[in-house]
Amino acid sequence: MIEAEVLKLALAKEEDAIKAYQGMLIKYPSLRELLSYLVTEEQKHKKLIEKKIADLSCC
């Protein structure tokens, strides 16, 4: 796999994790603090990967 393909795969995994944690927020409201934190962390990872993809695409 080339770098962009690997990053796109990683991006998809981050998006899946975000959706999973958001779904758990609804199902397990008692874990709201932890799950909200995890969503935020995954969103940060997603942004980093998107930036790296953009950086690779521009050159």
N, C-alpha and C positions, 0 to 999 in steps of 0.2 A: 504494500500500500504506500502511496505517496503521502507526504505530510498533510495535505489538505483533506484527503480521504480519512486519515486517522483522526484529524481534528473534527471533521463532520460526524464521525462515529461517536467521539467523546461528547460532542454537543448534543447529540440525540440522547445519550445516556443521562446527561445533566437534565435535559428537558423531561425525561421519564421520571427521574428522581423528584423533580419539582412537583410534577403532577401527583406522584404517589404520596408525598408528604402533605400536599394540599388535601388530598382525599382522606388521609388519616386525621387531619385537623377536624374534619366534619365528624368522623367516626369516633374519635377519641378526644373530646374537648378537654379532658383532664390533663392531657399532654400538650396543651396549646403552647406553652412557653418553649419547650424543647423542639416541637415540630416547627414552630415559627422560626426559631433560630436555624434549623436545618434548611428550611426553604430559603432563607436569606443567604446562607452559605452557598447553596447550590446556584442561586441567582448570580452570586459573585463569580463562581466558577464559569458559569455560562457566558458572562460578559468578557472574562479573560480569554476564553476560547474564541468567541466571536471576534475579538480584537485581533487575535493571532491569525485567524482566517483572513480577515480584512488586510492585515499586513502582508500576508503571503500573496494575496490576490493583486495587490497594487503594483508588485514588482515583476 
